[in-house]
């Protein structure tokens, strides 16, 4: 373990870089960042294996810690999904502020507590949109008649906010909000992503509220379960190109408009036909699609973040991208097979086994990796803060 360096105090009023470092070509990044990156990559795969010591217990807590598998889905799936836009705001826009004022261990705890508080606020807002304010419906996995339960009614809304946040942050490079200060840009991105999610929910979602549920019916053209599967597929394409492949091939385009246009066309234009083909002619249900895409997201975050650059020092850049994608697909298949095999040994009514698989992969494993790498700055295993302030929040 390397010696821990003092914290780097991010100035929330300082401007952001022109585009996210995750999709910035190496030759355009600063020499200090390139030096820190070489040092970090030289420690793989040990750095990623050490990170599993923290990732696995947190993932297990989210997958099982709500009173069993079914109750964990009903309790944690909405809360974690509501938290994800705040995770992206702190990691990519605020660059770990306000935790950056502290040493990495305390930094991760402070930022995680902040994210949890924001998640509860957003869950309350989401509950009002899908029904009415009801604290029991937020924190009780089995709230009973008359209580507005978050699961599953709020998932299309919460998922839409996170997908919109990633689309704005990574695919659109934060444009034009990156012209603002860190704090203002991140806050505006959170508001904008939620605005897009609310519009999508009221325009698209078809939801029939059970009698006495305390929820509000919507009469859009797309059932909520199907919209949720489409959103997770969009997230899978975002992770593929902007985490596993770190913005390639779009990052090499010189003009911003060309990068943004190409990225959005490929990500959204790839996810929608994928759903149409697999769900239509393939006959795969939205729940299975949601679970399988969630496993791909979890695998992509594992290879692209936790074990970032594991192939970079060993192969040519083109085989490296093929190797990372192949490993992501193999890991995704293994996750789906193992989680499904375990879920099939249990008795399910509501939620279903596939809903638990999706939650265990996307929410439990995925958010645990993001919290460790992007929020916790790989504490206590990494040399988490370089002299010029480039940390894991930017690396991820």
N, C-alpha and C positions, 0 to 999 in steps of 0.2 A: 504494500500500500504506500502510495507516495505521500509526502508531507502535505498537510492541508494548508492552503494559502488563505490569506485574509479575504473577507468578502469584498466584492466590487459593487459600489453603490450606484445602481442605475439611476439616471436622472429622468424622471417621468416626463419632464418637459423637453427632453432632447429629441431631435428628429430620428426617424428610422432610416436604415439603409434603403437604397433604391428598390431592392427586391429581396425576398427571403433568401437567406444564405443556403437553405436546403436546395434551392434551384439556381444558385449563382454558379457559373462556371468557375473552375478552380483558378484559372489564370486571372480572374477578376476579383478574387478574394485577397485580403491582405496577407503579407508574409507571416505575421504572427498567428493568424488563423491557420495557415497552411502548416506551420511548424507544430501547433497544438494538435492539429488533425493527424499528422504523421505519428506523433507520440501516442495518441489515443489508439489509432489503428494498429500500432505495433503491439498493443496489449491484448488484442483479440486472438483467440476466442475466450481467453481467461476472463476478460472484463465482462463479457456477456454471461458466462457461466456463473460468475460471482453475483451478478445482478439477479439471477434466478432465486438466490437465497431470500431476496426481499419480494420479488414478483410473485412467486408461487404462493406464499402464505396470504398475501393480500388478495390474490385471485381466488384462493380457496374460501376466504372469508366472504367475498361477494357472491360466490357460487353456492355456498352452503350455509352461511352464517345468519340467515334470516329466519331460522327455525325449520330448516329442511330445504330441499331443492325447490319445491313448488312455491313455498312462501318466500324464498329468496328471489325468485323471478318477480313475483308480484310486488315485493317491497323495493328491491334494489334496481331492477331494470329501469323503471321510470326515473328514479332519483339520479342514477349514474348517467343516463342519457341526457337529462336536463343539465348535468354538470359539465358535459363534454364541451359545449361552446365556451364556458368559462375557462376550462383547461387550455383550449386553443388560444384564448385571449391572453392568459398569463404567460404561456410558453412562447408564442410566436410574436405577439404584439408588445406586451409589457416586458418581455425578455427577463422573466423571473422577478420583476419588481412586484411587490415590495420586499419579497424574501431575499432579494439580492443584497439587501443591507446587512444580512446576517451570514454567519458561516453556513456551509451547505446543509448540514444536518438540520439546523433550526430553520434555514430557508425553506426546505421542503415541507416542514411541519406547518410553518406560517402560511405558505401558499396553499397547502392542502386544506387547512382550516378555512381560509378565505374562499376557496373554490366550493367547499361544502356549504358555506353560508349562502353564497350566490346561487348554488343549486337549489336550496330550499326556497329561496325567494322566487326563482324561476318556476319551480314546481307549483308554488302557490298561484303564480300568474297563469300557468298552464291549466291548473285545475279550474280556475275561474272561467277560462275560455271553453273548456269541454263540459263544464257543469256549474258548480258553485263552490265557494270556499268551504272547506271541510277538513280540519286538521286530522281527524281520524282517518279519512280516506287517503292521506299522504303517508302516514306512519304505521298504519295497521294493514298487513297483507290480506286480512279477511275482515273488512270493516262492517260487513252486514248490510241489510236493506236500508235504503235512504241515504247512505254515505257515498260520496262521489269518489270512487276508487280510481286511482291514476292508471292502473293496469287493467286492460290494454288500451283504453280509450285515448290516453295522452301520448302514446308512443309515436304516432305519425307526426304530431306537432313537435315533440322533442327531437325526434330524428331529423325532421326537416330543418330545424334550427342548426343542428350540428353539421349536416351536409352543406347547408348554405354557408356556414362559417368556414368550412374547409375550402369550398369553392372560391369564396372571396379571398381567403388567406393565401392559399397555395396556387390554385389554378389561375386566379386573376391577379396574383402577386400583390394583393392588398391595394391595388389601384382603384380609385385615386386617394384612398384614405392614408396611404403611407406618406403623403405630404404633410400630415399633421404630426403633432408630438406623439410619443409612445402611448401615453395615457389616453389622450383624446382619440387617437386612431383605434386603439383596442376597444374602447368603450363604444365608439361609433360602429365598429364592425359587429359587436355583440348586438347592438340595437338593430342594425340593418339585417342581420341574419334572422333575428326574431321577427322582424317585420315581414320578411319573405316567407317565413314558416307560417305565420298567421294567415297571410293571404292564401298560401297554398292549402292550408287546412280548410278554410271556409269555402274556397272555390272548388276543391277537388274531392274532399273526403265524403264518403257515404258511410254513415254510422247510424245504426238503429239502437238507441239506448234502451236497455231492458227496463220494464216497468218498475218503478220504485228505486231505481239505481241512483237518482240524483244527478244523472248526466243528461246532456242535451243532444238530441238527434241532429244529424246533418244529412243533407240530400244531394251530395256531390256525385260525380260520375264514377268514382273509383273507391271500392271498399278499402277501409283503413288498413287491413292486413296486406292487401296487394300494394298499396302505396308504400307501406313500410318496407316491403321486400324490394321495391324499386329503389328506395332511398339507400338501403344497405348495399345494393349493387352499385349505385353511384359511388358510395363510400369505398367499395372495393376497387373500383377503377381509379379513384383518387389516390388510394394507398399504393396501388401498383405503379403508377407513373410518377408520383411525387414523393413517395417514401422509399419504395424498393428501388426505383430507377432515378430518384432524386431530380425529377424534372426533365429527364431525357425523353424524347429528342427535342422538346420545345425550348429548353434553356439555351440552345445554341443559336436560335434565331435572333437576329440583331435588333429587330424592331419589336417594341412592346406589343403593339396591336397585333402583330403576327403571332407572337407567343400566346397571347390571351385567346385569340380566335382559335388557333390550332388546339390549345389545351382544352378549351370548353367543348369544341366540336368532338374531339376524341373521347373525352370523359363521359359527357352526357350522351353523345351520339353512339358511344359503345355500350353504355349500360342499358339504354332503353331497348335496342334490338336484342340484347342478351336476354332480358326478361321476356320479351315477346316470343323468342324462339324456344327458350327453355320451358316457360309456363304454358305456351300455346301448343305447338306440335310436340314438345317434349312431355307435356302433361305433368310437370313437377309443381307441387303445391307451393303457395307463397311461404308457408312455414318452413318447408324444406329449403327453399331458395334463401330465405332469410338466414337459416342456420348455416348453410354451406358458405354463403358470402361472408357471414360473420367469422367463420373459421379462416377464410382467406385473409380477412382484415387482421385477425390476430396473428396469423403466420407472417403476413407482410410487416407488421410492426416488430415481430420477433427478429426477422432477418434484417430488416431495413433500419431498425433503431437499436434494439438490444445488442445484436451482433453486427452492427453497422461496419461495413468495409471488410468483412471477414475474408472476402475473395480478392480484395483490391490489390494486395501485395503479391498475389500468386499468379494472376492471369492477365492477359491482355484485356483492355476495357470492354470489347464486344463480348468475348466469352464470360467476362465478369457479370454482365447484365443477364446473359442467358442462365448463368449459374445461380444468380440470386432469384430469378423468376422460377427456375426449376425447383430449387430448395423451398421456395415459398409454396409452390403447388403441392410438393410432397408433404410438407409439414401441415398444410391445410387439410389434405386428404386424411392424414394420420389423426389430426385433431377431430375432424368430423366423425371418423370411424370409431375412435375410442370414446368420445363423449356420447355418441349415439348408442354404442354398445352398452355403456353404463346406464344411460337413461332408460333403455329398453328393459332393464332389470327391475324397474320401479313401476308402481301403479300411478297412473295419471288420470286426472279429470280435467281440471283447469288450473293452471296452465298445462299445455301439452309437453311431451318429451322434447319435441323439436324447438319449442319456445325456450326451454331450459338450455338446450345446446347452443342456440343463438346467444342467449344471455351469458352463458359461461365463456363463450369465445369472445364475443364482441365487447361486452361490458366488463366481465371479470378479468380476463387475460389482457384484453386490449388496454383498458384504462390503467391497469397495474403497471404495464410497461411504460405508458406515457408518464405516469406519475414518477416512476423511478428515474427515467432518463431525462425527460424534459422539465419536470418540476423539481425532483430531488437531486438533479445533477449527478446522478450515479453514486450519491453518497451511500456508504462510506468507502467505496471501492475505487473511485476515480480521482484523478488530479483535476478537480471540477472547474476551476476558474483560472483562465490564463491571464497573463499580464494586461492584455488589451481588452479584457472583459468578454471574450468570446466563450460562452459556456454551452452546456448541453442543451439548453433551451433553443439555441441557435443551431447547434449541430443536428438536432433532431428534425 
